[in-house]
Amino acid sequence: MIINTRTDLDSLRGSPDYAAAMQALLGSTVTWVNRGTNESPDWWQETMLSHIQAMEFVSLDDFLSECAAAGIEPTEPTPPVSEPVPPAPVPNVTPLQLRIWINHNRGLLGLGEGSVDDLIVAAINASAMSATDKEDAKNSYYYALTIQRNSPFTASLGLLFGMDNGPLDEAFWQASVL
Protein backbone atom coordinates (compact mmCIF):
# COMPACT_ATOMS: atom_id res chain seq x y z
CA MET A 1 0.00 0.00 0.00
CA ILE A 2 1.64 3.24 -1.19
CA ILE A 3 0.03 6.49 -0.19
CA ASN A 4 1.52 9.67 -1.59
CA THR A 5 -1.53 11.97 -1.78
CA ARG A 6 -4.88 12.60 -0.16
CA THR A 7 -6.48 11.01 -3.24
CA ASP A 8 -4.52 7.81 -2.54
CA LEU A 9 -5.73 7.88 1.08
CA ASP A 10 -9.36 8.61 0.16
CA SER A 11 -9.36 5.72 -2.35
CA LEU A 12 -8.89 3.36 0.61
CA ARG A 13 -11.84 4.72 2.62
CA GLY A 14 -14.13 1.96 3.83
CA SER A 15 -11.45 -0.74 3.54
CA PRO A 16 -9.26 -2.27 6.26
CA ASP A 17 -6.30 -0.62 4.52
CA TYR A 18 -7.78 2.81 5.29
CA ALA A 19 -7.63 2.20 9.04
CA ALA A 20 -4.09 0.85 8.69
CA ALA A 21 -3.06 3.93 6.69
CA MET A 22 -4.62 6.28 9.25
CA GLN A 23 -2.89 4.37 12.06
CA ALA A 24 0.45 4.76 10.26
CA LEU A 25 -0.17 8.48 9.80
CA LEU A 26 -1.09 8.78 13.47
CA GLY A 27 2.19 7.13 14.41
CA SER A 28 4.08 9.64 12.29
CA THR A 29 2.73 12.60 14.27
CA VAL A 30 5.02 12.05 17.27
CA THR A 31 8.74 11.78 17.56
CA TRP A 32 10.89 11.49 20.65
CA VAL A 33 13.94 13.67 21.27
CA ASN A 34 16.48 12.93 23.99
CA ARG A 35 17.38 16.22 25.62
CA GLY A 36 19.52 14.46 28.20
CA THR A 37 22.53 12.20 27.83
CA ASN A 38 22.84 8.53 26.99
CA GLU A 39 23.53 7.82 30.66
CA SER A 40 20.59 9.92 31.88
CA PRO A 41 18.03 10.26 29.08
CA ASP A 42 15.38 12.99 29.25
CA TRP A 43 12.86 12.11 26.54
CA TRP A 44 10.60 14.85 25.17
CA GLN A 45 7.71 14.24 22.85
CA GLU A 46 7.54 16.48 19.79
CA THR A 47 4.59 16.70 17.45
CA MET A 48 5.37 16.36 13.75
CA LEU A 49 2.58 17.50 11.44
CA SER A 50 4.34 17.32 8.07
CA HIS A 51 2.87 13.93 7.09
CA ILE A 52 -0.72 14.80 7.90
CA GLN A 53 -0.31 18.21 6.26
CA ALA A 54 0.92 16.43 3.12
CA MET A 55 -2.36 14.50 3.22
CA GLU A 56 -4.18 17.86 3.24
CA PHE A 57 -5.62 17.68 6.74
CA VAL A 58 -6.31 21.22 7.96
CA SER A 59 -5.16 20.65 11.53
CA LEU A 60 -4.24 17.97 14.02
CA ASP A 61 -7.79 18.12 15.40
CA ASP A 62 -9.17 17.57 11.87
CA PHE A 63 -6.91 14.54 11.50
CA LEU A 64 -7.83 13.16 14.95
CA SER A 65 -11.55 13.51 14.12
CA GLU A 66 -10.98 11.47 10.96
CA CYS A 67 -9.10 8.86 13.03
CA ALA A 68 -12.01 8.65 15.48
CA ALA A 69 -14.45 8.21 12.58
CA ALA A 70 -12.30 5.32 11.35
CA GLY A 71 -12.41 3.76 14.84
CA ILE A 72 -8.82 4.61 15.71
CA GLU A 73 -8.25 5.84 19.22
CA PRO A 74 -4.94 7.57 19.84
CA THR A 75 -2.96 6.07 22.68
CA GLU A 76 -0.42 7.89 24.80
CA PRO A 77 2.94 7.21 23.23
CA THR A 78 5.66 5.84 25.46
CA PRO A 79 9.22 7.13 25.33
CA PRO A 80 11.87 4.86 23.89
CA VAL A 81 14.00 2.75 26.16
CA SER A 82 17.62 3.78 26.07
CA GLU A 83 20.16 1.04 25.86
CA PRO A 84 22.60 1.24 28.74
CA VAL A 85 25.94 2.67 27.74
CA PRO A 86 28.78 0.29 28.54
CA PRO A 87 31.31 1.73 30.94
CA ALA A 88 34.45 3.19 29.48
CA PRO A 89 37.43 0.84 29.61
CA VAL A 90 39.79 1.35 32.49
CA PRO A 91 42.67 3.43 31.16
CA ASN A 92 46.30 2.43 31.00
CA VAL A 93 48.66 4.55 33.08
CA THR A 94 52.28 5.55 32.82
CA PRO A 95 54.76 4.28 35.39
CA LEU A 96 55.06 7.86 36.68
CA GLN A 97 51.29 8.11 37.20
CA LEU A 98 51.36 4.79 39.07
CA ARG A 99 54.27 5.89 41.27
CA ILE A 100 52.53 9.16 42.14
CA TRP A 101 49.27 7.34 42.92
CA ILE A 102 51.10 4.85 45.15
CA ASN A 103 52.93 7.68 46.93
CA HIS A 104 49.61 9.48 47.61
CA ASN A 105 47.95 6.29 48.85
CA ARG A 106 50.65 4.83 51.12
CA GLY A 107 48.27 4.49 54.06
CA LEU A 108 45.65 2.67 51.98
CA LEU A 109 48.32 0.29 50.71
CA GLY A 110 49.97 -0.27 54.08
CA LEU A 111 53.29 1.20 52.94
CA GLY A 112 55.61 2.95 55.36
CA GLU A 113 58.07 5.75 54.73
CA GLY A 114 60.75 5.54 52.09
CA SER A 115 61.18 5.56 48.36
CA VAL A 116 58.16 4.26 46.46
CA ASP A 117 60.51 2.31 44.19
CA ASP A 118 62.22 0.67 47.17
CA LEU A 119 58.90 -0.17 48.79
CA ILE A 120 57.45 -1.68 45.60
CA VAL A 121 60.57 -3.78 44.97
CA ALA A 122 60.54 -4.94 48.62
CA ALA A 123 56.87 -5.89 48.28
CA ILE A 124 57.59 -7.79 45.05
CA ASN A 125 60.56 -9.58 46.67
CA ALA A 126 58.45 -10.51 49.73
CA SER A 127 55.64 -11.92 47.61
CA ALA A 128 54.98 -15.59 46.95
CA MET A 129 55.72 -15.15 43.23
CA SER A 130 58.31 -17.32 41.55
CA ALA A 131 61.74 -15.80 40.92
CA THR A 132 60.90 -15.41 37.22
CA ASP A 133 57.59 -13.68 37.99
CA LYS A 134 59.34 -11.38 40.50
CA GLU A 135 61.88 -10.39 37.86
CA ASP A 136 59.12 -9.82 35.30
CA ALA A 137 57.20 -7.67 37.81
CA LYS A 138 60.27 -5.55 38.55
CA ASN A 139 61.03 -5.13 34.84
CA SER A 140 57.43 -4.13 34.18
CA TYR A 141 57.55 -1.61 37.02
CA TYR A 142 60.83 -0.04 35.91
CA TYR A 143 60.76 -0.24 32.13
CA ALA A 144 57.20 -0.43 30.79
CA LEU A 145 56.08 2.60 28.77
CA THR A 146 52.52 2.04 29.93
CA ILE A 147 51.07 -0.15 32.60
CA GLN A 148 47.96 -1.93 31.42
CA ARG A 149 45.16 -2.59 33.88
CA ASN A 150 44.75 -6.18 32.66
CA SER A 151 48.47 -7.08 32.68
CA PRO A 152 50.02 -9.83 34.85
CA PHE A 153 52.08 -7.11 36.57
CA THR A 154 48.91 -5.26 37.60
CA ALA A 155 47.38 -8.50 38.87
CA SER A 156 50.54 -9.06 40.92
CA LEU A 157 50.33 -5.55 42.37
CA GLY A 158 46.71 -6.15 43.27
CA LEU A 159 47.66 -9.32 45.14
CA LEU A 160 50.55 -7.56 46.87
CA PHE A 161 48.28 -4.80 48.16
CA GLY A 162 45.21 -6.95 48.81
CA MET A 163 43.17 -5.19 46.11
CA ASP A 164 40.59 -7.01 44.02
CA ASN A 165 39.25 -5.79 40.65
CA GLY A 166 37.05 -2.94 41.93
CA PRO A 167 39.71 -1.12 43.94
CA LEU A 168 42.33 -1.78 41.22
CA ASP A 169 40.06 -0.25 38.57
CA GLU A 170 39.50 2.77 40.80
CA ALA A 171 43.25 3.12 41.41
CA PHE A 172 43.88 3.17 37.66
CA TRP A 173 41.12 5.74 37.09
CA GLN A 174 42.62 7.96 39.78
CA ALA A 175 46.19 7.47 38.54
CA SER A 176 45.16 8.27 34.96
CA VAL A 177 44.40 11.88 35.86
CA LEU A 178 47.62 12.54 37.79
N, C-alpha and C positions, 0 to 999 in steps of 0.2 A: 504494500500500500504506500504510494508516494503521493504526498500532499504538498503542493507548492503554492496553491492559491485558494482563495475562499470558494471559488467555483469547484475545485477539487474536493474541498471539505463538504460543501453543500450536496455534492453528488452522492455522498455516503449517507446522508440523513435517512434515518429509519432502519439502517442496517447495523449489525453488531460492530462493523468496522468504524461507524461514526462514533460510538461511545469510546472505542479504543483510541481513535484519533483525538478526541476531546481530552481523554485521560492523559495522553502523551503531551498535548499542549499544556494541560494543567501542570504537569510535572516540569515543564520548561519555564514556568513562571517564577521559580525560586532557585536561587543558587546560594551556596554557603561560602563565606569568606572567613578565613582564619585571621583574626586581628591580633592573635597572640603569637606564641612561639610553638615549635614542634613539641617541646617539653611541657608547655602549659598552654594548650590551645584555648582560644576564646572565639568561638564560632558565632558569627552574625549572619542572619538571614537577609538576603537582598532580593528584592522583587525585580524580575526581568520581564519587561512587557514586549520586547521586540518581536517575539514569535506570534503572540496574539494580535499585535498591531499589523503584522504582515498578513494575517488572516482577516483583516479589516474589521476587527471588533473595536467599537468606539472607546471602551474603557474596560478596566478589570471587572467592574461590576456587571457590565454587559456580558462579558465572557462567562463570569460565574453564574449568571442567570441562565445562560445557554447550557452550561454544565448541569445545573439543577434540573432543567427541562429534560436533559438526556439521562437523568437518574444518577449523575455523578456527584457525590458529596466530597468536597475537599477535606482532606485530613491534615492535621497539624504535622508539618514536616519535622523530621528529627535530624539533628546535626550529625555530620559524619563522625565516625569513630577514628581517632588518630592512632596510627600505629606507634607503639613506643619506639623512641629513638634509642638505639643501642648506645651504651656508654662509650666514651672515647677511650681508645687504648691507652694503657698506662705508658707514659713517655719513657724513653731512655734518658739517662743522665750522663754527664761527664764525670770523670773521676774527681775533679775539683768540686763539683756540686755535691757529690756523695760525701767527700771529706768535710765540707762545710756543714752539711746536714748532720753528720755524725758528731761533729764538734759541738753543734748547738743542742744536741739531744743526748749528751753524755749520761745525764741522770736517768732518762728513759731506758737507755741501753745498759745501764749498770757499769759504765766505764768511769774510772778514776781520773786523776790528773795525769798529764803527760802528753806527749805527741800522739796525735790521732793515728799516724802511720805506725808508731811503735805499739800502740794499743791494739790496732787491727791485726798486725802481724802476730802479736802475743796471743790474741784470741784464736787466730787461725792455727798457730802452733799447738795451743792447748786443746784443740778440738779432736774429735774422734776420727777425723778424716785420715785416709791413707796418706803416706808421704807424697805420692804422686799428686793426689787431689790437693794437698796443702800447697805444693809448689805451683800447681795450676791456679789456685785461689790467689796466691801472692802475685803471680805474674799478671793475672787479670786486674788485681787491685792497682798495681804499679804501672802497667803498660797499656791497658785497653784505652782506645780513643773514646769509646762510649761504653757504658755499663748497661746492659739490657736487663729489663725487669725479669724476663723469663730465662735468664742464663743460669748455668750450674753455679757460677760464682755467687749470684744473688741468692739462690736457694741456700747455699752454704752460709752466707751472711745471715739470712733469716734464721737458720738453725742456731748459729752462734749466739744470736741475740734473743732467741726465744720468740721470734715474730712469725706468725702464720701469714697467709696471703693478704688478708685485709690490711693489717698494719704495714706490711711491706709495700703494698700498692700506695697507701697513704704516704709513706716515707718517700717513695719515688715522685709522687705528685708534688710534695713539698720541696724536695730537692730540685725538681725541674725548674722552679722559679727563682732559685738562688743565684 
